[in-house]
Structures are given as C-alpha cells and as structure tokens.
Amino acid sequence: MPSKSKSKSKGQKSKKLRGVRKPKQPRQDKKAARNWLELPSDIMVNILQRVGVNDRLHNVQKVCTAWREIYKDPAMWRAVRIDRFSAKVRDDHKWSRMCKHAVDRSQGQLDDLTLIGFCHDELLQYIADRSSQLRRLELVYYVSTDGINAEAFKKFSSLEELSLVRTMVEGVNIEAIGYCPLLKTLKLNEEALRFWEGTYFASTQKEIALAIAESLPQLTHLELIGNCTQNIGLEAILDGCCHLESLDLRGCMCLDLAGDLGKRCSQQIKYLRLPHESFEPYDDADVNKMQVALGLNSVGLVGVDFVDDFSNLRKLG
C-alpha cells in the first residue's frame, strides 16, 4: 500500500502540471500597409480620374507630389462633373470658380461636362470660349431669367449631346442650339408644371417644338420627359426631324396618341417611349430627372392639381 507522502507528491506534481502555461505562439507580423505610389501608373490615373472635382482640387492633389503632377495633365480634366448639391457649401461663386479652374486645367481638351445647380450665362460663355472640343453638355437648374445663353452655343461646334433639365428654354434658344452642326441628341426635360403662366406657357411649348423641327433636323435622339408638348408640336417634330430614331415622351400628358399620330410614331420611331409608360427601370439620375421634369418634390406636386391643369392645357391653343 503506497504511503501518504508518495500520493501527496503525485498530487502536487499534477497540480503543478495543470498550472503550467502553454508556450506563446510566435506573433504573426501584420500585413504591410499598401503603398499607393507603387501602383502601375495607368491604374493610378484611372483611380484618380474617378475622384470628384471638389476633392481633386482641395484634397487629393495635395497628398503628394506624384498625384499633383498627374492632375497637371490636361487629359485628367476631359470629363468634369460638378454637383452643387453634393456638398454643404451653397456659395454659387465658389462652384463657378471651381468650374473655371477645371476648364482651365483641361487646356481646351474638355470633352464631357455636367453642371448641377449653379450654371449661368457668364459661366457658360466662359466655358464656350475655352472648350471647342466639348462633345457632351448637361445643365441642371440653369440660372437665368432669359433662357440659356444663345451666343455661347455658337461656339460649341463639336457638341453632339445636350441635356437641359429644369431650364427655361424658348424657341429662340432652340434656334441658337441649331448652330451646333454635330448635335445628334437633345434631352429637354423641363419643369412641366408651370401652369400659372397660362396661355403663354402653352404657346412657348409650341414654339419650342416648332423650333426643334426647323433648327435641328439632324437629331437622332430626342427626350422630352415631363414636357407639355401638344399634338401639333409633335407632328412638326416628326415632319422636321426625319432622322429621329428614338423619342422619349414619358410624362408628356398633353399628347393624345390614340389616333393616327400614335400610329405614325410607332411606324416612324424605332425606339419610342409613350407618355404613360413607367419610368422603371431607372437609375438615381433618372429618378432625379423625372422628379424635376414633373415638378415633384419630397412632398409631392408643387401646389397644383395635376389632372385638372393638364386637361386645361390641352384646351389651350
């Protein structure tokens, strides 16, 4: 029979064994931080081109000399998009200066320009004087009481696509746009619910349609989302724009396409969107255009009775 002292010693050893800590595992080294300067130059340029103009000018180009040198290349400023509503700053002068800076950086190579919420006559003229290679122009909320700057469009000799959203346009403005010989696409999505102007507004819409037919016969794509064009204006467009392939009439509730005019549209136009068609599928930009064109805000229609006013417009001229 084993003695008590031996059993005690075994118990003490087992306790000691239980208390022994396992040896620490060697610590794995953390992954080295990515050095962006080691990226291939073409990849780096592709990334930096996707940065917004505001961040380019005020943040990114200040990070290092290499990035600042990349942004000195005029090719980095061929496509410019500036949205006044993307930042908290509401100073129009700041956005105008930023746009001019971007135009100057392009050194005449500006090809694609989108301005949201701050463009005006003086700025558009500044762009026109320095951007003879501009092929695409989109203006949202153009600030003017007399329509767009007609003189500026006489210098956009390379313009192929023009988009005007919630911008006051009259027949004379469309005639000025006719100075763009290469223009193929026109997106004229206005504020459709300006019914308090009564007969004047209806006659203006008619003038616009007639001006499109007379001044832009070379158009192949026309978008009139939320426009108040009536049958007589649409007929003129179909007569004058013989090369028209696509026509978007969504939200144009003043049109009556139940008869021969509707049949003619179907036969003449390859890609036709009708007034009552859904706006789906659409992306965020299309949602904004739809809301703007139809006079919608976060609450709904802006102080008008949608159905009654459209039916009244149909009775005008």
C-alpha positions as CSV (number, residue, x, y, z in Angstrom):
1,M,0.0,0.0,0.0
2,P,1.6,3.3,-1.1
3,S,2.4,5.7,1.6
4,K,0.6,9.0,2.1
5,S,3.7,11.0,1.3
6,K,4.0,9.5,-2.2
7,S,0.4,10.1,-3.0
8,K,0.8,13.7,-1.8
9,S,3.8,14.2,-4.0
10,K,2.0,12.9,-7.1
11,G,-1.0,15.2,-6.4
12,Q,1.3,18.2,-6.1
13,K,3.0,17.3,-9.4
14,S,-0.3,17.0,-11.2
15,K,-1.4,20.4,-9.8
16,K,1.8,21.9,-11.0
17,L,1.4,20.4,-14.4
18,R,-2.1,21.9,-14.7
19,G,-0.8,25.3,-13.9
20,V,1.9,25.3,-16.5
21,R,1.1,27.8,-19.3
22,K,1.5,26.8,-22.9
23,P,4.3,28.5,-24.7
24,K,3.2,31.6,-26.5
25,Q,2.7,31.3,-30.3
26,P,5.0,33.5,-32.3
27,R,3.2,36.7,-33.2
28,Q,2.4,36.9,-36.9
29,D,3.5,40.1,-38.5
30,K,0.7,42.4,-39.6
31,K,0.4,42.9,-43.4
32,A,2.4,45.8,-44.6
33,A,0.3,48.9,-45.4
34,R,-0.4,49.3,-49.1
35,N,1.9,51.8,-50.8
36,W,-0.4,53.5,-53.4
37,L,2.6,55.1,-55.1
38,E,3.8,51.6,-56.1
39,L,0.6,51.0,-58.2
40,P,1.2,51.0,-62.0
41,S,0.7,54.4,-63.4
42,D,-2.2,53.5,-65.7
43,I,-4.2,52.1,-62.7
44,M,-3.3,55.1,-60.6
45,V,-4.5,57.5,-63.3
46,N,-7.8,55.5,-63.7
47,I,-8.4,55.8,-59.9
48,L,-7.7,59.5,-59.7
49,Q,-9.9,60.2,-62.7
50,R,-12.9,58.9,-60.7
51,V,-12.4,61.5,-57.9
52,G,-14.8,64.4,-57.8
53,V,-13.6,67.8,-58.9
54,N,-14.1,69.3,-55.4
55,D,-11.9,66.6,-53.8
56,R,-9.3,66.8,-56.7
57,L,-8.7,70.5,-56.2
58,H,-8.9,70.7,-52.4
59,N,-7.7,67.4,-51.1
60,V,-6.3,64.7,-53.3
61,Q,-3.7,66.7,-55.3
62,K,-2.3,67.9,-52.0
63,V,-1.4,64.4,-50.8
64,C,1.9,64.0,-52.6
65,T,3.9,65.4,-55.5
66,A,3.2,62.4,-57.7
67,W,-0.5,62.9,-57.6
68,R,-0.2,66.6,-58.1
69,E,1.8,66.0,-61.2
70,I,-0.8,63.6,-62.5
71,Y,-3.5,66.2,-62.1
72,K,-1.4,68.7,-64.2
73,D,-2.1,66.6,-67.2
74,P,-5.0,68.2,-69.2
75,A,-6.3,64.7,-70.1
76,M,-7.3,64.3,-66.5
77,W,-9.8,67.1,-66.9
78,R,-11.5,65.9,-70.1
79,A,-14.6,64.8,-68.2
80,V,-15.9,67.1,-65.4
81,R,-19.0,66.7,-63.3
82,I,-19.8,69.2,-60.6
83,D,-22.9,68.9,-58.4
84,R,-23.6,71.9,-56.1
85,F,-25.9,69.7,-54.0
86,S,-23.3,67.1,-53.2
87,A,-21.7,69.3,-50.5
88,K,-22.9,71.6,-47.8
89,V,-21.4,74.7,-49.4
90,R,-24.1,76.7,-51.2
91,D,-21.9,79.5,-52.4
92,D,-22.5,79.7,-56.2
93,H,-19.4,81.8,-56.6
94,K,-17.3,79.0,-55.2
95,W,-18.7,76.5,-57.6
96,S,-18.3,78.8,-60.5
97,R,-14.6,79.4,-59.6
98,M,-14.2,75.6,-59.3
99,C,-15.7,75.0,-62.7
100,K,-13.5,77.7,-64.3
101,H,-10.4,76.2,-62.7
102,A,-11.3,72.8,-64.1
103,V,-11.9,74.3,-67.6
104,D,-8.5,76.0,-67.4
105,R,-6.8,72.8,-66.4
106,S,-8.3,71.0,-69.4
107,Q,-6.5,73.4,-71.7
108,G,-9.1,73.1,-74.4
109,Q,-9.5,69.3,-74.2
110,L,-12.8,69.3,-72.2
111,D,-15.0,66.7,-73.7
112,D,-17.8,65.9,-71.3
113,L,-19.3,68.4,-68.8
114,T,-22.1,68.1,-66.3
115,L,-23.1,71.1,-64.1
116,I,-25.8,70.8,-61.5
117,G,-27.4,73.7,-59.7
118,F,-25.2,76.7,-60.5
119,C,-24.6,77.4,-64.2
120,H,-25.4,80.9,-65.5
121,D,-24.9,83.0,-68.6
122,E,-21.4,84.3,-67.8
123,L,-20.1,80.9,-66.8
124,L,-21.5,79.2,-69.9
125,Q,-19.8,81.8,-72.1
126,Y,-16.5,81.3,-70.2
127,I,-16.8,77.5,-71.0
128,A,-17.7,78.1,-74.6
129,D,-14.7,80.4,-75.2
130,R,-12.3,77.7,-73.9
131,S,-13.9,74.4,-74.9
132,S,-14.2,74.0,-78.6
133,Q,-13.8,70.2,-78.3
134,L,-16.8,69.7,-76.0
135,R,-19.0,66.9,-77.2
136,R,-21.4,66.4,-74.3
137,L,-23.0,69.0,-72.1
138,E,-25.6,68.6,-69.3
139,L,-27.0,71.5,-67.4
140,V,-29.4,71.1,-64.5
141,Y,-31.1,74.1,-62.9
142,Y,-29.6,76.7,-65.2
143,V,-29.8,80.0,-63.5
144,S,-31.3,82.7,-65.9
145,T,-34.4,84.8,-66.3
146,D,-34.0,85.0,-70.1
147,G,-33.3,81.4,-71.1
148,I,-29.9,79.9,-71.9
149,N,-27.0,82.0,-73.3
150,A,-27.7,81.7,-77.0
151,E,-24.3,83.3,-78.0
152,A,-22.4,80.6,-76.2
153,F,-23.9,77.8,-78.3
154,K,-22.5,79.3,-81.5
155,K,-19.0,78.2,-80.2
156,F,-19.9,74.6,-79.4
157,S,-19.1,73.4,-82.9
158,S,-18.2,69.8,-81.7
159,L,-21.3,69.3,-79.4
160,E,-23.1,66.0,-80.1
161,E,-25.3,65.7,-77.0
162,L,-27.1,68.3,-75.0
163,S,-29.2,67.8,-71.9
164,L,-31.2,70.6,-70.3
165,V,-33.1,69.9,-67.1
166,R,-35.4,72.4,-65.4
167,T,-34.0,75.1,-67.5
168,M,-36.1,78.0,-69.0
169,V,-36.0,77.5,-72.8
170,E,-37.7,79.4,-75.6
171,G,-37.9,79.0,-79.3
172,V,-35.0,81.4,-79.9
173,N,-32.8,79.3,-77.6
174,I,-33.5,76.2,-79.7
175,E,-32.6,78.2,-82.8
176,A,-29.3,79.1,-81.2
177,I,-28.7,75.4,-80.4
178,G,-29.1,74.8,-84.1
179,Y,-25.6,76.4,-84.5
180,C,-24.2,73.1,-83.2
181,P,-23.9,71.2,-86.5
182,L,-22.9,67.8,-85.0
183,L,-25.7,67.7,-82.4
184,K,-27.5,64.3,-82.5
185,T,-29.0,64.0,-79.0
186,L,-31.2,66.6,-77.3
187,K,-32.7,66.0,-73.8
188,L,-35.1,68.8,-73.0
189,N,-36.6,67.9,-69.6
190,E,-38.2,71.0,-68.3
191,E,-40.3,72.0,-65.3
192,A,-43.6,70.8,-66.7
193,L,-46.0,72.2,-64.2
194,R,-45.6,76.0,-64.7
195,F,-49.4,76.3,-65.3
196,W,-49.7,79.7,-63.7
197,E,-48.3,81.2,-66.9
198,G,-51.4,80.0,-68.7
199,T,-51.6,80.5,-72.5
200,Y,-48.1,82.0,-72.6
201,F,-46.6,78.7,-71.3
202,A,-48.6,76.6,-73.8
203,S,-47.6,78.8,-76.7
204,T,-44.0,78.7,-75.6
205,Q,-44.1,74.9,-75.6
206,K,-45.5,75.0,-79.2
207,E,-42.7,77.4,-80.2
208,I,-40.1,75.1,-78.8
209,A,-41.4,72.1,-80.7
210,L,-41.6,74.1,-84.0
211,A,-38.0,75.4,-83.4
212,I,-36.8,71.8,-82.9
213,A,-38.4,70.8,-86.2
214,E,-36.9,73.7,-88.1
215,S,-33.5,74.2,-86.4
216,L,-32.5,70.6,-85.5
217,P,-33.3,68.4,-88.5
218,Q,-30.2,66.2,-87.9
219,L,-31.4,64.9,-84.5
220,T,-31.4,61.1,-84.0
221,H,-32.4,61.1,-80.3
222,L,-34.9,63.3,-78.6
223,E,-36.0,63.2,-74.9
224,L,-38.9,65.3,-73.7
225,I,-39.7,63.8,-70.2
226,G,-42.4,65.7,-68.5
227,N,-42.8,68.2,-71.4
228,C,-46.1,69.8,-72.2
229,T,-45.8,69.5,-76.0
230,Q,-49.1,69.0,-77.7
231,N,-50.0,67.1,-80.9
232,I,-49.3,69.9,-83.3
233,G,-45.8,70.3,-81.9
234,L,-45.1,66.6,-82.1
235,E,-46.4,66.4,-85.7
236,A,-43.9,69.2,-86.6
237,I,-41.0,67.3,-84.9
238,L,-41.9,64.2,-86.9
239,D,-42.0,66.2,-90.1
240,G,-38.8,68.1,-89.5
241,C,-36.6,65.5,-87.8
242,C,-36.6,62.8,-90.4
243,H,-33.5,61.0,-88.9
244,L,-35.1,60.6,-85.5
245,E,-34.6,57.0,-84.2
246,S,-35.5,57.3,-80.5
247,L,-38.2,59.5,-78.9
248,D,-38.9,59.6,-75.2
249,L,-42.4,61.1,-74.4
250,R,-42.8,59.8,-70.8
251,G,-44.8,62.2,-68.7
252,C,-46.0,64.3,-71.7
253,M,-49.6,64.2,-70.7
254,C,-50.8,66.8,-73.1
255,L,-50.4,64.5,-76.0
256,D,-53.3,62.4,-77.4
257,L,-51.8,59.4,-79.2
258,A,-54.9,57.3,-79.5
259,G,-55.4,58.0,-83.2
260,D,-53.3,58.4,-86.4
261,L,-50.5,60.4,-84.6
262,G,-49.8,57.5,-82.3
263,K,-49.7,55.0,-85.2
264,R,-47.3,57.3,-87.0
265,C,-45.0,57.5,-84.0
266,S,-44.9,53.7,-83.8
267,Q,-44.1,53.4,-87.5
268,Q,-41.6,56.2,-87.8
269,I,-39.7,55.9,-84.5
270,K,-37.6,52.8,-83.8
271,Y,-37.3,53.3,-80.0
272,L,-40.5,55.0,-78.7
273,R,-41.4,55.7,-75.0
274,L,-45.0,56.7,-74.6
275,P,-46.4,59.3,-72.1
276,H,-48.0,56.8,-69.7
277,E,-45.0,54.4,-69.7
278,S,-43.3,53.6,-66.4
279,F,-40.1,55.2,-65.5
280,E,-38.7,51.8,-64.5
281,P,-36.1,50.6,-64.8
282,Y,-34.1,53.7,-64.0
283,D,-31.0,54.8,-62.0
284,D,-30.7,57.6,-59.5
285,A,-30.0,60.1,-62.2
286,D,-33.2,59.2,-64.0
287,V,-35.2,59.5,-60.8
288,N,-34.0,63.0,-60.3
289,K,-34.8,63.9,-63.9
290,M,-38.3,62.5,-63.5
291,Q,-39.0,64.4,-60.3
292,V,-37.6,67.6,-61.7
293,A,-39.4,67.3,-65.0
294,L,-42.7,66.6,-63.4
295,G,-42.3,69.3,-60.7
296,L,-42.2,66.8,-57.9
297,N,-40.5,67.3,-54.5
298,S,-40.3,65.2,-51.4
299,V,-43.9,66.1,-50.6
300,G,-45.5,65.7,-54.0
301,L,-46.7,68.1,-56.6
302,V,-45.9,71.7,-56.1
303,G,-49.2,73.4,-55.3
304,V,-51.1,72.4,-58.4
305,D,-53.9,69.9,-59.3
306,F,-52.1,67.6,-61.7
307,V,-55.1,66.2,-63.7
308,D,-57.1,69.4,-63.9
309,D,-54.2,71.5,-65.1
310,F,-53.2,69.1,-67.8
311,S,-56.7,68.9,-69.1
312,N,-56.9,72.7,-69.2
313,L,-53.6,72.9,-71.1
314,R,-55.0,70.6,-73.8
315,K,-57.8,73.1,-74.4
316,L,-55.3,75.9,-74.9
317,G,-54.1,76.8,-78.5
